[in-house]
């Protein structure tokens, strides 16, 4: 995966804020007290459990922002499925104080993002025999959405919209306020530019029929059971892309994919992914 996916200003700003939070006003008083100035060291960063690595350049940014003279050698690429006895991710060498000061922020990012990538890869593997694509949602950690959506990509899935401003997604409450599916779609079409896609959420098969009559780019089937989703696929017959969503988890995703839907979105990819254990150890020469 390429970090050109990011706005570099966002990346440095986000990591800088995390470092500022950790350092506070006095800095790393433990390291300053115990490590003599000028001490040199080399540290190895490695996965402690098998998984999909994500966030290596984010970790690198943490070290770089603390000390531009540190040497950060990436030993793996984001998106790599790693297993074995010694799953080295990176080696960092230079001023020992700088390495120890940046360590926790760097690890926080790579543990979190690798956890998301690892969980995502499990979902993707479960639906690989179908045409369904896994995608994430906006249920992300505030301030970390671009990073977490990047981790989803590292795990082999797709991104849903990044925010409220890059696509129209008419939810059930929009429909309720507008007075129905058709009025909501008509209003959206009147306001949308020619490059803006329109998706609408439906709770019933009758609402899906209304969408087909009025037209939309994507129809989100919200919390429908397997029988309803199968029937929706038959009714739509390829006239609109269908996205299944609502309470989807690792136990249910395979059966949902086998109904024939085009997309499956799950907030669990980001809001419920456990971290992947990644550690940093000083290499003793």
C-alpha positions as a Markdown table, in Angstrom:
| # | Residue | x | y | z |
|---|---|---|---|---|
| 1 | Unk | 0.0 | 0.0 | 0.0 |
| 2 | Unk | 1.2 | 3.5 | -0.8 |
| 3 | Unk | 1.1 | 6.3 | 1.7 |
| 4 | Unk | 0.3 | 8.7 | -1.2 |
| 5 | Unk | -3.2 | 7.7 | -0.1 |
| 6 | Unk | -2.7 | 10.4 | 2.6 |
| 7 | Unk | -2.5 | 14.1 | 2.7 |
| 8 | Unk | 1.1 | 14.4 | 4.1 |
| 9 | Unk | 0.1 | 17.5 | 6.1 |
| 10 | Unk | -2.7 | 15.5 | 7.8 |
| 11 | Unk | -0.2 | 12.7 | 8.6 |
| 12 | Unk | 2.4 | 15.0 | 10.3 |
| 13 | Unk | -0.3 | 17.1 | 12.0 |
| 14 | Unk | -2.0 | 14.0 | 13.5 |
| 15 | Unk | 1.2 | 12.3 | 14.7 |
| 16 | Unk | 2.6 | 15.6 | 16.0 |
| 17 | Unk | -0.6 | 16.0 | 18.1 |
| 18 | Unk | -0.1 | 12.5 | 19.5 |
| 19 | Unk | 3.5 | 13.2 | 20.4 |
| 20 | Unk | 2.5 | 16.5 | 22.0 |
| 21 | Unk | -0.1 | 14.7 | 24.1 |
| 22 | Unk | 2.5 | 12.2 | 25.3 |
| 23 | Unk | 5.3 | 14.6 | 26.0 |
| 24 | Unk | 3.3 | 17.2 | 27.9 |
| 25 | Unk | 5.1 | 20.3 | 29.0 |
| 26 | Unk | 8.2 | 18.7 | 30.6 |
| 27 | Unk | 9.1 | 16.0 | 28.0 |
| 28 | Unk | 10.2 | 12.5 | 28.6 |
| 29 | Unk | 11.5 | 12.9 | 32.1 |
| 30 | Unk | 12.2 | 9.2 | 32.6 |
| 31 | Unk | 14.5 | 9.0 | 29.5 |
| 32 | Unk | 16.1 | 12.3 | 30.3 |
| 33 | Unk | 16.9 | 11.2 | 33.8 |
| 34 | Unk | 18.2 | 7.7 | 33.0 |
| 35 | Unk | 19.8 | 7.8 | 29.6 |
| 36 | Unk | 23.0 | 9.9 | 29.2 |
| 37 | Unk | 23.0 | 12.4 | 26.4 |
| 38 | Unk | 24.7 | 11.1 | 23.3 |
| 39 | Unk | 24.0 | 7.4 | 23.9 |
| 40 | Unk | 23.4 | 5.5 | 20.7 |
| 41 | Unk | 21.1 | 2.5 | 20.3 |
| 42 | Unk | 19.4 | 0.3 | 17.7 |
| 43 | Unk | 15.9 | -1.0 | 18.2 |
| 44 | Unk | 13.9 | -3.7 | 16.4 |
| 45 | Unk | 10.1 | -3.4 | 15.9 |
| 46 | Unk | 8.4 | -6.7 | 15.4 |
| 47 | Unk | 4.9 | -8.3 | 15.4 |
| 48 | Unk | 4.5 | -10.6 | 18.4 |
| 49 | Unk | 1.5 | -12.4 | 16.8 |
| 50 | Unk | 0.8 | -13.2 | 13.1 |
| 51 | Unk | -1.3 | -10.7 | 11.2 |
| 52 | Unk | -1.4 | -8.0 | 8.5 |
| 53 | Unk | 0.9 | -5.1 | 9.2 |
| 54 | Unk | -0.3 | -1.5 | 8.6 |
| 55 | Unk | 1.0 | 1.8 | 9.6 |
| 56 | Unk | 4.7 | 1.5 | 9.1 |
| 57 | Unk | 5.1 | 5.0 | 7.6 |
| 58 | Unk | 2.9 | 6.4 | 10.4 |
| 59 | Unk | 5.3 | 4.9 | 13.0 |
| 60 | Unk | 8.2 | 6.3 | 10.9 |
| 61 | Unk | 6.7 | 9.7 | 11.2 |
| 62 | Unk | 6.7 | 9.5 | 15.0 |
| 63 | Unk | 10.4 | 8.9 | 15.0 |
| 64 | Unk | 11.1 | 11.4 | 12.3 |
| 65 | Unk | 9.2 | 14.2 | 14.1 |
| 66 | Unk | 11.1 | 13.6 | 17.3 |
| 67 | Unk | 14.5 | 13.4 | 15.6 |
| 68 | Unk | 15.2 | 13.7 | 11.9 |
| 69 | Unk | 18.6 | 12.1 | 12.4 |
| 70 | Unk | 17.2 | 8.8 | 13.4 |
| 71 | Unk | 17.6 | 6.1 | 10.8 |
| 72 | Unk | 14.3 | 4.2 | 10.2 |
| 73 | Unk | 14.7 | 1.1 | 8.1 |
| 74 | Unk | 11.4 | -0.5 | 7.0 |
| 75 | Unk | 11.7 | -4.3 | 6.9 |
| 76 | Unk | 8.2 | -5.0 | 5.7 |
| 77 | Unk | 5.5 | -3.3 | 3.7 |
| 78 | Unk | 2.0 | -2.3 | 4.8 |
| 79 | Unk | -0.5 | -5.0 | 3.7 |
| 80 | Unk | 2.0 | -7.8 | 4.2 |
| 81 | Unk | 0.6 | -11.0 | 5.9 |
| 82 | Unk | 3.3 | -11.8 | 8.4 |
| 83 | Unk | 3.9 | -15.0 | 10.4 |
| 84 | Unk | 6.8 | -17.0 | 11.7 |
| 85 | Unk | 9.2 | -16.8 | 14.6 |
| 86 | Unk | 10.6 | -13.2 | 14.1 |
| 87 | Unk | 8.3 | -10.9 | 12.3 |
| 88 | Unk | 10.5 | -7.8 | 11.9 |
| 89 | Unk | 8.7 | -4.7 | 10.8 |
| 90 | Unk | 11.4 | -2.1 | 11.1 |
| 91 | Unk | 14.8 | -1.2 | 12.7 |
| 92 | Unk | 15.5 | 2.2 | 14.2 |
| 93 | Unk | 19.0 | 3.4 | 15.0 |
| 94 | Unk | 20.4 | 6.6 | 16.4 |
| 95 | Unk | 20.1 | 8.6 | 19.5 |
| 96 | Unk | 18.8 | 6.4 | 22.3 |
| 97 | Unk | 16.8 | 9.2 | 24.0 |
| 98 | Unk | 14.9 | 9.9 | 20.7 |
| 99 | Unk | 14.1 | 6.3 | 20.1 |
| 100 | Unk | 12.7 | 5.8 | 23.6 |
| 101 | Unk | 10.7 | 9.0 | 23.5 |
| 102 | Unk | 9.0 | 8.2 | 20.2 |
| 103 | Unk | 8.4 | 4.5 | 21.0 |
| 104 | Unk | 5.0 | 4.5 | 22.5 |
| 105 | Unk | 3.3 | 6.8 | 20.0 |
| 106 | Unk | 4.8 | 4.8 | 17.1 |
| 107 | Unk | 3.6 | 1.5 | 18.6 |
| 108 | Unk | 0.2 | 2.9 | 19.4 |
| 109 | Unk | -0.4 | 3.7 | 15.7 |
| 110 | Unk | 1.0 | 0.5 | 14.3 |
| 111 | Unk | -0.7 | -1.8 | 16.8 |
| 112 | Unk | -4.1 | -0.1 | 16.1 |
| 113 | Unk | -3.8 | 0.0 | 12.4 |
| 114 | Unk | -2.4 | -3.5 | 12.1 |
| 115 | Unk | -5.3 | -4.8 | 14.2 |
| 116 | Unk | -7.8 | -3.2 | 11.8 |
| 117 | Unk | -5.9 | -4.6 | 8.8 |
| 118 | Unk | -5.8 | -8.1 | 10.3 |
| 119 | Unk | -9.5 | -8.2 | 11.1 |
| 120 | Unk | -10.4 | -6.8 | 7.7 |
| 121 | Unk | -8.3 | -9.5 | 6.0 |
| 122 | Unk | -10.4 | -12.2 | 7.8 |
| 123 | Unk | -13.6 | -10.7 | 6.5 |
| 124 | Unk | -12.2 | -10.5 | 3.0 |
| 125 | Unk | -11.0 | -14.1 | 3.1 |
| 126 | Unk | -14.5 | -15.3 | 4.2 |
| 127 | Unk | -16.2 | -13.8 | 1.1 |
| 128 | Unk | -13.4 | -14.4 | -1.5 |
| 129 | Unk | -15.5 | -17.1 | -3.2 |
| 130 | Unk | -18.2 | -14.5 | -4.0 |
| 131 | Unk | -18.4 | -11.3 | -5.9 |
| 132 | Unk | -19.2 | -9.3 | -2.8 |
| 133 | Unk | -16.8 | -6.5 | -1.7 |
| 134 | Unk | -16.2 | -5.7 | 2.0 |
| 135 | Unk | -16.1 | -2.0 | 2.9 |
| 136 | Unk | -15.8 | 0.0 | 6.0 |
| 137 | Unk | -18.1 | 2.8 | 7.5 |
| 138 | Unk | -17.7 | 6.1 | 9.2 |
| 139 | Unk | -17.7 | 4.4 | 12.6 |
| 140 | Unk | -14.0 | 5.4 | 13.2 |
| 141 | Unk | -12.0 | 6.9 | 16.0 |
| 142 | Unk | -12.4 | 10.7 | 15.9 |
| 143 | Unk | -9.3 | 12.2 | 14.3 |
| 144 | Unk | -8.0 | 8.9 | 12.9 |
| 145 | Unk | -10.5 | 8.2 | 10.1 |
| 146 | Unk | -8.0 | 8.5 | 7.2 |
| 147 | Unk | -5.5 | 6.3 | 9.0 |
| 148 | Unk | -8.1 | 3.7 | 9.9 |
| 149 | Unk | -9.6 | 3.7 | 6.5 |
| 150 | Unk | -6.1 | 3.2 | 5.1 |
| 151 | Unk | -5.7 | 0.2 | 7.4 |
| 152 | Unk | -8.9 | -1.3 | 5.9 |
| 153 | Unk | -7.3 | -1.0 | 2.5 |
| 154 | Unk | -4.2 | -2.7 | 3.8 |
| 155 | Unk | -6.4 | -5.6 | 4.8 |
| 156 | Unk | -7.8 | -5.9 | 1.3 |
| 157 | Unk | -11.2 | -4.2 | 1.6 |
| 158 | Unk | -12.7 | -1.0 | 0.2 |
| 159 | Unk | -13.5 | 2.3 | 1.7 |
| 160 | Unk | -17.0 | 3.7 | 2.0 |
| 161 | Unk | -17.4 | 7.5 | 2.0 |
| 162 | Unk | -14.8 | 9.4 | 4.1 |
| 163 | Unk | -17.3 | 12.0 | 5.4 |
| 164 | Unk | -20.5 | 13.7 | 4.9 |
| 165 | Unk | -19.1 | 15.8 | 2.0 |
| 166 | Unk | -18.0 | 13.2 | -0.6 |
| 167 | Unk | -21.2 | 11.3 | -1.4 |
| 168 | Unk | -24.9 | 11.5 | -0.7 |
| 169 | Unk | -26.2 | 8.7 | 1.6 |
| 170 | Unk | -29.9 | 9.1 | 2.4 |
| 171 | Unk | -30.5 | 7.4 | 5.8 |
| 172 | Unk | -33.8 | 6.3 | 7.3 |
| 173 | Unk | -34.1 | 9.5 | 9.3 |
| 174 | Unk | -33.7 | 11.6 | 6.1 |
| 175 | Unk | -36.4 | 9.5 | 4.5 |
| 176 | Unk | -38.7 | 10.1 | 7.5 |
| 177 | Unk | -38.2 | 13.9 | 7.4 |
| 178 | Unk | -38.6 | 14.1 | 3.6 |
| 179 | Unk | -41.8 | 12.1 | 3.7 |
| 180 | Unk | -40.7 | 9.0 | 1.8 |
| 181 | Unk | -38.1 | 7.4 | -0.5 |
| 182 | Unk | -39.1 | 9.1 | -3.7 |
| 183 | Unk | -39.2 | 12.7 | -2.3 |
| 184 | Unk | -35.8 | 12.1 | -0.7 |
| 185 | Unk | -34.3 | 10.8 | -3.9 |
| 186 | Unk | -35.8 | 13.6 | -6.0 |
| 187 | Unk | -34.4 | 16.3 | -3.6 |
| 188 | Unk | -31.0 | 14.6 | -3.6 |
| 189 | Unk | -30.9 | 14.5 | -7.4 |
| 190 | Unk | -31.9 | 18.1 | -7.7 |
| 191 | Unk | -29.0 | 19.2 | -5.4 |
| 192 | Unk | -26.2 | 16.8 | -6.4 |
| 193 | Unk | -23.5 | 17.6 | -8.9 |
| 194 | Unk | -22.9 | 15.3 | -11.8 |
| 195 | Unk | -19.9 | 13.7 | -10.0 |
| 196 | Unk | -21.7 | 12.9 | -6.8 |
| 197 | Unk | -23.2 | 9.5 | -6.3 |
| 198 | Unk | -26.4 | 8.9 | -4.5 |
| 199 | Unk | -27.1 | 6.0 | -2.1 |
| 200 | Unk | -30.3 | 5.4 | -0.1 |
| 201 | Unk | -31.0 | 3.2 | 2.8 |
| 202 | Unk | -34.1 | 1.0 | 2.8 |
| 203 | Unk | -35.7 | -1.1 | 5.5 |
| 204 | Unk | -38.3 | -3.0 | 3.4 |
| 205 | Unk | -38.5 | -4.6 | 0.0 |
| 206 | Unk | -41.3 | -2.2 | -0.9 |
| 207 | Unk | -38.9 | 0.7 | -0.3 |
| 208 | Unk | -36.4 | -1.1 | -2.6 |
| 209 | Unk | -39.1 | -1.2 | -5.3 |
| 210 | Unk | -39.6 | 2.6 | -4.9 |
| 211 | Unk | -35.8 | 3.1 | -5.3 |
| 212 | Unk | -35.9 | 1.1 | -8.5 |
| 213 | Unk | -38.7 | 3.2 | -9.9 |
| 214 | Unk | -37.0 | 6.5 | -9.0 |
| 215 | Unk | -33.4 | 5.5 | -9.6 |
| 216 | Unk | -30.2 | 5.6 | -7.4 |
| 217 | Unk | -26.6 | 4.5 | -7.7 |
| 218 | Unk | -26.6 | 2.3 | -4.6 |
| 219 | Unk | -29.3 | 0.9 | -2.3 |
| 220 | Unk | -28.3 | 0.0 | 1.2 |
| 221 | Unk | -30.3 | -2.9 | 2.7 |
| 222 | Unk | -30.4 | -2.1 | 6.4 |
| 223 | Unk | -30.6 | -4.9 | 8.9 |
| 224 | Unk | -32.4 | -7.3 | 6.5 |
| 225 | Unk | -32.3 | -11.0 | 7.2 |
| 226 | Unk | -30.9 | -13.5 | 4.7 |
| 227 | Unk | -34.2 | -14.3 | 3.0 |
| 228 | Unk | -35.0 | -10.6 | 2.6 |
| 229 | Unk | -31.5 | -9.9 | 1.1 |
| 230 | Unk | -31.9 | -12.8 | -1.3 |
| 231 | Unk | -35.3 | -11.5 | -2.4 |
| 232 | Unk | -33.8 | -8.0 | -2.8 |
| 233 | Unk | -31.2 | -9.4 | -5.1 |
| 234 | Unk | -33.9 | -11.0 | -7.3 |
| 235 | Unk | -36.0 | -7.8 | -7.3 |
| 236 | Unk | -33.1 | -5.5 | -8.2 |
| 237 | Unk | -31.8 | -7.9 | -10.9 |
| 238 | Unk | -28.6 | -5.8 | -11.3 |
| 239 | Unk | -30.5 | -2.5 | -11.9 |
| 240 | Unk | -28.9 | -0.9 | -8.8 |
| 241 | Unk | -25.9 | -1.9 | -6.7 |
| 242 | Unk | -26.9 | -3.5 | -3.4 |
| 243 | Unk | -25.1 | -3.0 | -0.1 |
| 244 | Unk | -25.9 | -5.1 | 2.9 |
| 245 | Unk | -25.3 | -3.4 | 6.3 |
| 246 | Unk | -26.3 | -3.5 | 9.9 |
| 247 | Unk | -24.9 | -5.7 | 12.6 |
| 248 | Unk | -22.7 | -7.6 | 10.2 |
| 249 | Unk | -19.9 | -9.6 | 12.0 |
| 250 | Unk | -17.3 | -12.3 | 11.4 |
| 251 | Unk | -19.9 | -15.0 | 12.0 |
| 252 | Unk | -22.5 | -13.7 | 9.5 |
| 253 | Unk | -20.5 | -12.1 | 6.7 |
| 254 | Unk | -20.0 | -15.3 | 4.6 |
| 255 | Unk | -23.7 | -16.2 | 4.4 |
| 256 | Unk | -24.6 | -12.6 | 3.5 |
| 257 | Unk | -22.0 | -12.5 | 0.7 |
| 258 | Unk | -23.5 | -15.7 | -0.7 |
| 259 | Unk | -26.9 | -14.0 | -1.2 |
| 260 | Unk | -25.4 | -12.1 | -4.2 |
| 261 | Unk | -25.1 | -8.6 | -2.8 |
| 262 | Unk | -22.5 | -6.3 | -4.3 |
| 263 | Unk | -21.2 | -4.7 | -1.1 |
| 264 | Unk | -21.1 | -5.5 | 2.6 |
| 265 | Unk | -20.3 | -2.7 | 5.0 |
| 266 | Unk | -19.3 | -3.3 | 8.6 |
| 267 | Unk | -18.5 | -0.8 | 11.3 |
| 268 | Unk | -16.8 | -3.7 | 13.2 |
| 269 | Unk | -13.8 | -3.4 | 11.0 |
| 270 | Unk | -12.8 | -0.2 | 12.7 |
| 271 | Unk | -14.8 | 0.1 | 15.9 |
| 272 | Unk | -14.3 | -3.5 | 17.2 |
| 273 | Unk | -10.9 | -4.5 | 15.9 |
| 274 | Unk | -8.5 | -5.6 | 18.6 |
| 275 | Unk | -4.9 | -4.3 | 18.4 |
| 276 | Unk | -2.2 | -6.5 | 16.9 |
| 277 | Unk | 0.6 | -6.9 | 19.4 |
| 278 | Unk | 3.7 | -5.1 | 18.1 |
| 279 | Unk | 6.8 | -4.5 | 20.3 |
| 280 | Unk | 10.0 | -2.5 | 20.1 |
| 281 | Unk | 13.1 | -3.9 | 21.8 |
| 282 | Unk | 16.6 | -2.5 | 22.0 |
| 283 | Unk | 19.1 | -4.8 | 20.3 |
| 284 | Unk | 21.9 | -5.6 | 22.6 |
| 285 | Unk | 25.2 | -5.9 | 20.8 |
